[in-house]
Amino acid sequence: MSQSRRLRRANGMKGSTVRKALESNTPLNSLYALIPQDRRKALDRFVRCFGLNPAGLHEALDRERL
């Protein structure tokens, strides 16, 4: 089994769960909710690698909730 598949299973990010999140009314928030709390700082670092501001991600999450 590949490492990425092992990590997806460990995080509970099964295909059906991700598909359900994408088809929901708030896909961005649903996908963000699948990320374990202790890995969210790593996501912020990942966003910075692309020259984006993590605050922009959090603003998009807030806007989608409205």
Rosetta blueprint (number, residue, H / E / L):
1 M L
2 S L
3 Q H
4 S H
5 R H
6 R H
7 L H
8 R H
9 R H
10 A H
11 N H
12 G L
13 M L
14 K L
15 G H
16 S H
17 T H
18 V H
19 R H
20 K H
21 A H
22 L H
23 E L
24 S L
25 N L
26 T L
27 P H
28 L H
29 N H
30 S H
31 L H
32 Y H
33 A H
34 L H
35 I L
36 P L
37 Q H
38 D H
39 R H
40 R H
41 K H
42 A H
43 L H
44 D H
45 R H
46 F H
47 V H
48 R H
49 C H
50 F L
51 G L
52 L L
53 N L
54 P H
55 A H
56 G H
57 L H
58 H H
59 E H
60 A H
61 L H
62 D H
63 R H
64 E H
65 R H
66 L L
